[in-house]
């Protein structure tokens, strides 16, 4: 099993920050950057020359993607397959990885566990649980914030992570959805996770590991109906009675909400702007409901 790491991004300082925090945690892994320079949300700053200076890093840019996030992820998977990887660990760029020494090389350790574990080695995918930075308003559970909002804080420092009460003991909250309200910030942290490996209802929205062979067998991520990959792929696997996607306790990383799926989202006006309706059109509501009813059962 050869697993490669790729960040699928539209560039900008948030990608530099995600890379920098990842490199502290994983100093030895090769990092691949797939940058969609044709996307509406592509950031011209910093310039591509800054990315090209990053050590132990491969970069591929595309300007031909017509299928939003799914199209970029399909192209990134093709790239990684061509490089000889049979499993691909994909991340978005709105994330910050733990700065703590005790989490050093945590993702690498999971790569080894997945290879050795008979259940996980056969999984159709691995969803990495995550820490969510949530900015609420009355009647709205999660409000997207502009990148400048997050740029105003030192999100990579140990002092910041200690303020979030996640220092060194992130796993303590993995048996529940746990909320932390840092004083004076106006937003809160929610840790989604499980104490043990469990079936997941979707691929991770910010981090996941996908076998290349399974991705090919289900027809890759949807580019016809407009269903986002994290909702579509597990149901496509279930329809064929492939092994489930599993959720595992993640190496701690913080997911920042920079945008939502609505009128201001880059997907508006594209095939992907009404994902739920497309989900039912592709699979039927009966199959989607059956999928959710069978999440706790052995169906393979």
Residue frames as qw, qx, qy, qz and C-alpha x, y, z in Angstrom:
[[0.000, 0.889, 0.457, 0.000, 0.00, 0.00, 0.00],
 [0.432, 0.015, 0.040, 0.901, 1.54, 3.28, -1.14],
 [0.040, -0.856, -0.504, 0.108, -0.30, 6.38, 0.08],
 [0.380, 0.231, 0.083, 0.892, 0.41, 9.86, -1.28],
 [0.096, -0.679, -0.461, 0.563, -0.66, 13.19, 0.21],
 [0.233, 0.358, 0.402, 0.810, -2.15, 15.89, -2.00],
 [0.056, 0.536, 0.394, -0.744, -3.64, 19.27, -1.12],
 [0.247, 0.534, 0.636, 0.499, -6.33, 20.37, -3.57],
 [0.226, -0.594, -0.255, 0.729, -6.36, 24.14, -3.50],
 [0.364, 0.847, 0.292, 0.254, -7.10, 27.43, -5.20],
 [0.523, 0.387, -0.189, 0.735, -3.85, 28.90, -3.91],
 [0.274, -0.824, -0.041, -0.494, -3.41, 31.88, -1.62],
 [0.050, -0.575, 0.625, -0.526, -1.99, 32.40, 1.84],
 [0.809, -0.254, 0.294, -0.441, -4.32, 29.76, 3.31],
 [0.953, 0.236, -0.186, 0.040, -2.57, 27.09, 1.24],
 [0.380, 0.574, -0.530, 0.495, 0.85, 28.31, 2.41],
 [0.422, -0.475, 0.484, -0.602, -0.42, 28.19, 6.01],
 [0.953, -0.063, 0.097, -0.281, -1.90, 24.70, 5.61],
 [0.810, 0.407, -0.352, 0.231, 1.36, 23.48, 4.06],
 [0.126, 0.615, -0.535, 0.565, 3.48, 25.11, 6.77],
 [0.619, -0.388, 0.441, -0.521, 1.50, 23.58, 9.63],
 [0.983, 0.111, -0.028, -0.140, 1.41, 20.18, 7.90],
 [0.644, 0.535, -0.446, 0.316, 5.17, 20.25, 7.33],
 [0.209, -0.576, 0.583, -0.534, 5.79, 20.81, 11.07],
 [0.816, -0.172, 0.389, -0.392, 3.71, 17.73, 11.84],
 [0.924, 0.200, 0.303, 0.118, 4.98, 15.63, 8.93],
 [0.105, -0.817, 0.383, 0.419, 8.54, 16.76, 8.09],
 [0.352, -0.301, 0.809, 0.362, 9.37, 13.77, 5.87],
 [0.555, 0.481, 0.679, -0.018, 6.32, 13.10, 3.69],
 [0.188, 0.077, 0.473, 0.857, 6.35, 14.37, 0.13],
 [0.273, 0.587, 0.462, -0.606, 3.59, 16.95, -0.33],
 [0.256, 0.301, 0.659, 0.640, 1.74, 17.29, -3.63],
 [0.166, 0.504, 0.273, -0.803, -0.11, 20.53, -4.41],
 [0.244, 0.432, 0.730, 0.470, -2.86, 20.45, -7.03],
 [0.004, 0.465, 0.215, -0.859, -3.83, 24.07, -7.67],
 [0.335, 0.633, 0.668, 0.203, -6.94, 24.94, -9.68],
 [0.208, -0.296, 0.057, 0.930, -5.86, 28.26, -11.17],
 [0.115, -0.261, -0.590, -0.755, -8.97, 28.37, -13.35],
 [0.245, -0.571, -0.764, 0.175, -11.39, 28.40, -10.39],
 [0.086, -0.844, -0.241, -0.471, -13.45, 31.48, -9.53],
 [0.592, -0.805, 0.019, -0.019, -11.91, 31.42, -6.07],
 [0.821, 0.168, -0.100, 0.537, -8.28, 31.18, -7.30],
 [0.325, -0.914, 0.019, 0.243, -5.94, 33.45, -5.35],
 [0.639, 0.682, -0.155, 0.320, -3.09, 35.14, -7.26],
 [0.040, 0.702, -0.511, 0.495, -1.23, 36.02, -4.07],
 [0.296, -0.682, 0.482, 0.463, 1.25, 34.74, -3.11],
 [0.562, 0.578, -0.423, -0.414, 2.58, 34.14, -6.63],
 [0.988, 0.072, -0.112, -0.073, 3.24, 30.64, -7.88],
 [0.497, 0.575, -0.520, 0.390, 6.98, 31.23, -7.45],
 [0.363, -0.522, 0.545, -0.547, 6.47, 31.09, -3.67],
 [0.932, -0.069, 0.214, -0.283, 4.92, 27.64, -3.94],
 [0.836, 0.458, -0.279, 0.116, 7.73, 26.46, -6.19],
 [0.121, 0.657, -0.596, 0.445, 10.25, 27.20, -3.40],
 [0.767, -0.414, 0.280, -0.402, 8.62, 24.73, -0.99],
 [0.008, 0.482, -0.875, -0.036, 10.91, 21.78, -0.18],
 [0.136, 0.033, 0.990, -0.034, 10.04, 18.16, -0.95],
 [0.436, 0.523, 0.442, -0.584, 6.94, 19.35, -2.81],
 [0.249, 0.161, 0.738, 0.606, 5.48, 18.56, -6.24],
 [0.276, 0.494, 0.249, -0.786, 3.07, 21.00, -7.90],
 [0.199, 0.287, 0.777, 0.524, 0.53, 20.58, -10.69],
 [0.240, 0.369, 0.196, -0.876, -1.80, 23.36, -11.89],
 [0.260, 0.401, 0.825, 0.302, -4.95, 23.03, -13.97],
 [0.197, 0.274, 0.013, -0.941, -7.04, 25.55, -15.89],
 [0.346, -0.002, -0.729, -0.590, -9.36, 23.03, -17.56],
 [0.028, -0.240, -0.908, 0.342, -11.65, 22.02, -14.68],
 [0.336, -0.268, -0.334, -0.839, -15.35, 22.52, -15.46],
 [0.670, -0.385, -0.603, -0.200, -16.66, 20.42, -12.59],
 [0.426, -0.785, 0.140, -0.427, -15.92, 22.48, -9.49],
 [0.450, -0.603, 0.631, -0.190, -14.47, 20.59, -6.49],
 [0.905, 0.054, 0.416, -0.074, -15.23, 17.13, -7.93],
 [0.732, 0.665, -0.074, 0.129, -13.39, 17.89, -11.14],
 [0.054, 0.810, -0.525, 0.255, -10.31, 19.12, -9.30],
 [0.642, -0.406, 0.616, -0.207, -10.30, 16.04, -7.07],
 [0.922, 0.300, 0.243, -0.013, -10.65, 13.70, -10.04],
 [0.553, 0.759, -0.268, 0.215, -7.70, 15.36, -11.77],
 [0.233, -0.715, 0.595, -0.284, -5.66, 15.20, -8.57],
 [0.847, -0.144, 0.491, -0.147, -6.46, 11.49, -8.21],
 [0.843, 0.529, 0.026, 0.089, -5.38, 10.89, -11.82],
 [0.218, 0.829, -0.445, 0.260, -2.11, 12.73, -11.15],
 [0.484, -0.547, 0.628, -0.267, -1.40, 10.70, -8.01],
 [0.934, 0.133, 0.322, -0.082, -2.24, 7.45, -9.79],
 [0.690, 0.687, -0.161, 0.164, 0.24, 8.36, -12.51],
 [0.009, -0.762, 0.564, -0.319, 2.89, 8.88, -9.83],
 [0.516, 0.155, -0.837, 0.093, 2.38, 5.30, -8.65],
 [0.258, -0.139, 0.639, -0.711, 0.21, 5.75, -5.54],
 [0.283, -0.272, -0.880, -0.267, -2.55, 3.20, -4.90],
 [0.273, -0.740, -0.579, 0.205, -4.15, 5.23, -2.05],
 [0.225, 0.487, 0.047, 0.842, -4.52, 9.01, -2.03],
 [0.304, -0.595, -0.529, 0.524, -4.83, 11.15, 1.11],
 [0.175, 0.575, 0.328, 0.729, -6.57, 14.37, 0.04],
 [0.236, -0.559, -0.446, 0.658, -6.83, 17.61, 1.99],
 [0.190, 0.888, 0.284, 0.308, -8.38, 20.98, 1.26],
 [0.470, 0.347, -0.233, 0.777, -6.55, 24.16, 2.20],
 [0.342, -0.672, 0.016, -0.656, -8.82, 25.73, 4.85],
 [0.886, -0.394, -0.243, 0.035, -7.12, 23.74, 7.61],
 [0.020, -0.773, 0.536, -0.340, -4.46, 24.11, 10.31],
 [0.836, -0.042, -0.538, 0.101, -2.55, 21.13, 11.71],
 [0.691, -0.715, -0.088, 0.065, -1.58, 20.66, 15.35],
 [0.273, 0.813, -0.428, 0.286, 1.73, 22.28, 16.39],
 [0.664, -0.603, 0.385, -0.215, 2.32, 19.90, 19.33],
 [0.077, 0.543, -0.834, -0.069, 5.32, 17.61, 19.46],
 [0.478, -0.029, 0.838, -0.262, 3.18, 14.68, 20.63],
 [0.717, 0.534, 0.329, -0.305, 1.31, 14.76, 17.31],
 [0.101, 0.671, -0.602, -0.422, 4.47, 14.65, 15.19],
 [0.201, 0.230, -0.886, -0.349, 4.14, 12.11, 12.35],
 [0.510, 0.132, 0.664, -0.532, 0.64, 11.16, 13.49],
 [0.728, 0.473, -0.071, -0.490, -0.68, 10.86, 9.94],
 [0.392, 0.492, -0.772, -0.097, 2.22, 8.62, 8.97],
 [0.211, -0.135, 0.896, -0.366, 1.33, 6.34, 11.86],
 [0.669, 0.322, 0.386, -0.547, -2.23, 6.10, 10.60],
 [0.599, 0.531, -0.480, -0.359, -0.95, 5.12, 7.16],
 [0.173, 0.318, -0.924, 0.124, 0.80, 2.18, 8.82],
 [0.406, 0.082, 0.734, -0.538, -2.24, 1.26, 10.92],
 [0.697, 0.425, 0.033, -0.577, -4.52, 1.27, 7.88],
 [0.511, 0.474, -0.684, -0.212, -2.16, -1.02, 6.02],
 [0.105, 0.205, -0.934, 0.274, -1.94, -3.49, 8.90],
 [0.455, 0.129, 0.589, -0.655, -5.57, -3.48, 10.06],
 [0.212, 0.179, 0.906, 0.318, -7.69, -6.09, 8.19],
 [0.193, 0.752, 0.592, -0.217, -10.83, -3.92, 8.36],
 [0.054, 0.854, -0.048, -0.515, -9.29, -0.61, 7.32],
 [0.244, -0.357, 0.697, 0.573, -7.08, -2.12, 4.62],
 [0.203, 0.343, 0.855, 0.333, -10.24, -3.25, 2.78],
 [0.124, 0.681, 0.429, -0.580, -12.23, -0.03, 3.38],
 [0.467, 0.681, 0.435, 0.359, -13.64, 1.85, 0.41],
 [0.191, 0.721, -0.082, 0.661, -12.35, 5.03, 2.02],
 [0.506, -0.360, -0.516, 0.590, -11.15, 6.58, 5.27],
 [0.070, -0.859, -0.208, -0.462, -12.74, 9.74, 6.61],
 [0.445, 0.056, -0.468, 0.761, -10.54, 11.81, 8.94],
 [0.274, -0.816, -0.501, 0.089, -12.56, 13.34, 11.77],
 [0.357, 0.457, 0.007, 0.815, -11.93, 17.02, 12.36],
 [0.206, -0.525, -0.436, 0.701, -12.05, 20.02, 14.64],
 [0.195, 0.695, 0.490, 0.488, -14.47, 22.66, 13.32],
 [0.162, -0.215, -0.221, 0.937, -14.06, 26.38, 13.89],
 [0.015, 0.625, 0.733, 0.266, -17.69, 27.56, 13.86],
 [0.043, -0.059, -0.127, 0.989, -18.87, 31.16, 13.72],
 [0.021, 0.559, 0.829, 0.019, -22.59, 31.30, 14.60],
 [0.163, -0.113, -0.012, -0.980, -25.20, 34.02, 14.14],
 [0.490, 0.156, 0.575, -0.636, -28.81, 33.97, 15.39],
 [0.792, 0.398, 0.248, -0.391, -30.65, 31.30, 13.45],
 [0.696, 0.611, -0.376, -0.027, -27.56, 30.33, 11.44],
 [0.902, -0.406, 0.091, 0.113, -25.42, 27.46, 12.81],
 [0.701, -0.214, 0.312, 0.604, -22.32, 28.11, 10.73],
 [0.281, 0.934, 0.070, -0.212, -21.36, 31.40, 9.08],
 [0.792, 0.298, 0.073, 0.527, -18.61, 31.59, 6.45],
 [0.293, -0.866, 0.039, 0.403, -15.92, 34.12, 7.26],
 [0.545, 0.809, -0.214, 0.056, -13.59, 35.94, 4.85],
 [0.841, 0.124, -0.301, 0.432, -9.97, 34.74, 4.85],
 [0.152, 0.601, -0.282, 0.733, -8.93, 38.06, 6.46],
 [0.683, -0.588, 0.045, -0.430, -10.89, 37.11, 9.59],
 [0.964, -0.217, -0.020, 0.152, -8.74, 34.02, 10.14],
 [0.645, 0.459, -0.172, 0.587, -5.54, 35.76, 8.98],
 [0.164, -0.789, 0.175, -0.566, -5.86, 38.20, 11.90],
 [0.772, -0.541, 0.268, -0.201, -5.10, 35.38, 14.40],
 [0.118, 0.560, -0.820, -0.014, -2.00, 33.28, 14.99],
 [0.903, -0.050, -0.011, -0.426, -3.72, 29.96, 14.37],
 [0.808, 0.311, -0.483, 0.130, -0.49, 27.95, 14.29],
 [0.041, 0.569, -0.609, 0.551, 0.92, 28.73, 17.73],
 [0.428, -0.167, -0.856, 0.238, 0.88, 26.35, 20.69],
 [0.058, 0.149, 0.470, -0.868, -0.54, 29.14, 22.83],
 [0.521, 0.064, -0.234, -0.819, -3.53, 29.40, 20.50],
 [0.635, -0.050, -0.736, -0.232, -4.12, 25.65, 20.55],
 [0.269, -0.128, -0.772, 0.562, -3.87, 25.60, 24.34],
 [0.282, 0.091, 0.195, -0.935, -6.52, 28.28, 24.43],
 [0.653, 0.022, -0.448, -0.610, -8.76, 25.89, 22.55],
 [0.652, -0.341, 0.561, -0.378, -8.24, 23.32, 25.33],
 [0.946, 0.294, -0.070, -0.120, -7.07, 20.76, 22.81],
 [0.129, 0.770, -0.616, 0.102, -3.43, 20.76, 23.88],
 [0.055, 0.412, -0.900, 0.134, -1.91, 17.32, 23.88],
 [0.288, 0.125, 0.889, -0.334, -5.17, 15.55, 24.76],
 [0.431, 0.166, -0.332, -0.822, -7.30, 15.95, 21.66],
 [0.405, -0.058, -0.885, -0.221, -8.31, 12.31, 21.86],
 [0.040, 0.155, 0.764, -0.625, -10.09, 12.88, 25.17],
 [0.443, 0.356, 0.207, -0.796, -13.10, 14.31, 23.30],
 [0.225, 0.218, -0.767, -0.560, -13.32, 11.69, 20.59],
 [0.001, -0.282, -0.956, 0.076, -16.27, 9.85, 22.12],
 [0.097, 0.763, 0.566, -0.296, -18.64, 12.80, 21.66],
 [0.290, 0.698, 0.195, 0.625, -19.25, 16.09, 19.93],
 [0.511, -0.557, -0.319, 0.571, -17.46, 18.43, 22.31],
 [0.210, 0.863, 0.176, 0.424, -17.69, 22.23, 22.20],
 [0.556, -0.344, -0.200, 0.730, -15.08, 24.67, 23.49],
 [0.111, 0.932, 0.273, 0.210, -15.78, 28.42, 23.75],
 [0.586, 0.016, -0.165, 0.793, -12.49, 30.36, 23.86],
 [0.150, -0.782, -0.376, 0.473, -12.98, 33.58, 25.77],
 [0.021, -0.735, 0.094, 0.671, -13.27, 36.75, 23.71],
 [0.243, -0.134, 0.733, 0.621, -13.12, 35.17, 20.24],
 [0.526, 0.338, 0.052, -0.779, -16.82, 35.19, 19.36],
 [0.761, 0.244, -0.487, -0.354, -16.67, 31.72, 17.84],
 [0.721, -0.402, 0.512, -0.238, -16.40, 28.19, 19.15],
 [0.189, 0.411, -0.871, -0.194, -14.70, 24.89, 18.44],
 [0.881, -0.035, 0.220, -0.417, -16.55, 21.65, 17.86],
 [0.063, -0.446, 0.881, 0.142, -14.64, 18.36, 17.77],
 [0.885, 0.154, -0.064, -0.435, -16.27, 15.65, 15.66],
 [0.277, 0.469, -0.838, 0.026, -14.87, 12.20, 16.19],
 [0.907, -0.239, -0.212, -0.275, -15.23, 8.73, 17.60],
 [0.526, -0.653, 0.537, -0.093, -13.36, 6.80, 20.27],
 [0.599, -0.119, 0.759, 0.226, -12.96, 3.85, 17.92],
 [0.027, 0.097, -0.679, -0.728, -13.15, 3.17, 14.22],
 [0.428, 0.451, 0.637, -0.456, -16.73, 3.53, 13.02],
 [0.389, 0.472, 0.646, 0.456, -18.70, 3.59, 9.79],
 [0.033, -0.378, -0.036, 0.924, -19.07, 7.04, 8.32],
 [0.479, 0.661, 0.528, -0.233, -21.99, 8.47, 6.38],
 [0.481, 0.876, -0.020, 0.026, -19.68, 10.37, 4.03],
 [0.722, 0.225, -0.164, 0.634, -16.09, 10.96, 3.12],
 [0.370, -0.571, -0.247, 0.690, -14.41, 13.65, 5.17],
 [0.309, 0.913, 0.265, 0.024, -15.26, 17.09, 3.91],
 [0.025, 0.944, -0.326, -0.034, -11.68, 18.29, 4.46],
 [0.031, -0.580, 0.814, 0.023, -9.54, 15.16, 4.74],
 [0.920, 0.069, 0.245, -0.297, -9.92, 11.60, 3.44],
 [0.195, -0.429, 0.829, 0.301, -8.02, 8.61, 2.09],
 [0.802, 0.381, 0.115, -0.445, -9.37, 6.91, -1.04],
 [0.632, -0.134, 0.692, 0.321, -8.12, 3.72, -2.79],
 [0.181, 0.423, -0.466, -0.756, -7.46, 4.45, -6.45],
 [0.066, -0.065, -0.945, -0.312, -8.94, 1.11, -7.57],
 [0.066, 0.558, 0.771, -0.300, -12.26, 1.71, -5.77],
 [0.124, 0.631, 0.030, -0.765, -12.48, 5.29, -7.04],
 [0.166, 0.274, -0.684, -0.655, -12.10, 3.98, -10.58],
 [0.015, -0.214, -0.974, -0.077, -14.58, 1.12, -10.05],
 [0.110, 0.651, 0.632, -0.407, -17.42, 3.48, -9.02],
 [0.391, 0.731, 0.399, 0.393, -16.82, 5.79, -11.97],
 [0.368, 0.165, -0.179, 0.897, -14.73, 8.37, -10.07],
 [0.020, 0.439, 0.484, -0.757, -16.28, 11.41, -8.35],
 [0.373, 0.675, 0.636, -0.022, -19.52, 12.56, -9.94],
 [0.128, -0.297, 0.256, 0.911, -19.28, 14.97, -12.88],
 [0.069, -0.310, -0.758, -0.570, -22.73, 14.34, -14.36],
 [0.314, -0.685, -0.645, -0.125, -25.39, 14.96, -11.71],
 [0.002, -0.687, 0.157, -0.710, -23.70, 17.57, -9.49],
 [0.794, -0.581, -0.167, -0.067, -23.38, 15.61, -6.21],
 [0.054, -0.828, 0.521, -0.198, -20.42, 16.64, -4.06],
 [0.565, 0.329, -0.752, 0.083, -17.85, 13.86, -3.69],
 [0.051, -0.233, 0.787, -0.569, -18.17, 13.51, 0.10],
 [0.653, 0.116, 0.400, -0.633, -21.88, 12.67, -0.20],
 [0.764, 0.414, -0.265, -0.417, -21.76, 10.81, -3.50],
 [0.367, 0.474, -0.800, 0.018, -18.82, 8.42, -3.20],
 [0.247, -0.150, 0.870, -0.400, -19.97, 6.39, -0.12],
 [0.708, 0.303, 0.358, -0.527, -23.42, 5.83, -1.62],
 [0.639, 0.550, -0.454, -0.290, -21.85, 4.77, -4.92],
 [0.141, 0.364, -0.904, 0.175, -19.81, 2.21, -2.94],
 [0.464, 0.046, 0.707, -0.533, -22.87, 1.05, -1.00],
 [0.729, 0.408, -0.048, -0.548, -24.88, 0.60, -4.21],
 [0.654, 0.436, -0.611, -0.094, -22.28, -1.94, -5.33],
 [0.885, -0.457, -0.040, -0.081, -22.04, -3.48, -1.84],
 [0.566, 0.472, -0.441, 0.512, -18.40, -2.54, -1.52],
 [0.529, -0.341, -0.540, 0.558, -16.90, -2.18, 1.98],
 [0.121, -0.938, -0.324, 0.036, -17.96, 0.96, 3.85],
 [0.269, 0.664, -0.255, 0.649, -16.10, 4.21, 4.32],
 [0.664, -0.480, -0.477, 0.319, -14.72, 4.31, 7.88],
 [0.101, -0.905, 0.098, -0.401, -14.28, 7.27, 10.20],
 [0.778, -0.115, -0.392, 0.477, -11.10, 7.22, 12.29],
 [0.377, -0.859, -0.088, 0.335, -9.78, 9.52, 15.03],
 [0.592, 0.738, -0.014, 0.324, -7.72, 12.04, 13.11],
 [0.516, -0.052, -0.173, 0.837, -4.44, 13.71, 13.64],
 [0.018, -0.769, -0.452, 0.452, -5.78, 16.96, 15.09],
 [0.247, 0.120, 0.318, 0.908, -6.44, 19.61, 12.50],
 [0.145, 0.554, 0.426, -0.701, -8.69, 22.65, 12.59],
 [0.286, 0.466, 0.660, 0.516, -11.15, 23.29, 9.75],
 [0.005, 0.376, 0.140, -0.916, -11.84, 26.98, 9.09],
 [0.380, 0.643, 0.664, 0.024, -15.13, 27.93, 7.46],
 [0.185, -0.292, 0.245, 0.906, -14.35, 30.38, 4.65],
 [0.386, 0.079, -0.395, -0.830, -17.45, 29.88, 2.53],
 [0.534, 0.161, 0.734, -0.387, -20.77, 28.08, 2.45],
 [0.177, 0.208, 0.820, 0.504, -22.80, 26.46, -0.30],
 [0.165, 0.740, 0.516, -0.398, -25.19, 29.27, -1.16],
 [0.453, 0.863, 0.221, 0.037, -25.68, 32.19, -3.56],
 [0.007, -0.928, 0.364, 0.083, -22.21, 33.61, -2.82],
 [0.735, -0.307, 0.574, 0.188, -20.45, 30.26, -3.18],
 [0.058, 0.489, -0.633, -0.598, -18.35, 29.63, -6.31],
 [0.213, 0.147, 0.951, 0.168, -20.60, 26.65, -7.11],
 [0.367, 0.603, 0.452, -0.546, -23.65, 28.91, -7.61],
 [0.512, 0.677, -0.171, -0.500, -24.83, 28.77, -11.19],
 [0.196, 0.428, -0.858, -0.205, -22.92, 25.55, -11.85],
 [0.666, -0.077, -0.695, -0.260, -23.96, 21.92, -11.95],
 [0.501, -0.096, -0.746, 0.428, -23.13, 21.62, -8.24],
 [0.113, -0.291, 0.252, -0.916, -25.22, 24.36, -6.67],
 [0.744, -0.232, 0.097, -0.619, -28.12, 22.05, -5.64],
 [0.159, 0.386, -0.907, 0.056, -26.24, 19.01, -4.37],
 [0.413, 0.021, 0.789, -0.455, -29.00, 17.37, -2.30],
 [0.726, 0.448, 0.146, -0.500, -31.52, 17.30, -5.14],
 [0.517, 0.574, -0.602, -0.202, -28.83, 15.92, -7.43],
 [0.167, -0.306, 0.900, -0.262, -28.05, 13.25, -4.81],
 [0.606, 0.223, 0.633, -0.426, -31.60, 11.93, -4.98],
 [0.672, 0.600, -0.153, -0.407, -31.72, 12.18, -8.77],
 [0.310, 0.551, -0.771, -0.078, -28.58, 10.08, -9.11],
 [0.091, 0.156, -0.956, 0.230, -29.35, 7.38, -6.54],
 [0.499, -0.500, -0.554, -0.441, -33.09, 7.79, -5.73],
 [0.372, -0.590, 0.337, -0.633, -34.27, 8.78, -2.28],
 [0.950, -0.224, -0.042, -0.213, -35.03, 5.13, -1.49],
 [0.845, 0.212, -0.303, 0.385, -31.40, 4.09, -2.00],
 [0.151, 0.561, -0.371, 0.725, -30.02, 7.05, -0.03],
 [0.640, -0.491, 0.196, -0.557, -32.39, 6.29, 2.85],
 [0.987, -0.071, -0.142, -0.002, -31.44, 2.60, 2.72],
 [0.591, 0.444, -0.388, 0.550, -27.77, 3.58, 2.83],
 [0.153, -0.552, 0.390, -0.721, -28.27, 5.60, 6.01],
 [0.840, -0.334, 0.074, -0.422, -30.34, 2.86, 7.63],
 [0.981, 0.045, -0.137, 0.134, -27.55, 0.35, 7.05],
 [0.204, 0.811, -0.427, 0.346, -24.60, 2.39, 8.30],
 [0.442, -0.564, 0.609, -0.341, -24.29, 0.29, 11.45],
 [0.929, 0.044, 0.322, -0.175, -24.59, -3.05, 9.72],
 [0.374, -0.344, 0.737, 0.445, -22.27, -5.39, 7.87],
 [0.684, 0.586, 0.218, -0.376, -23.41, -5.06, 4.26],
 [0.460, 0.681, -0.534, -0.198, -20.39, -6.43, 2.46]]
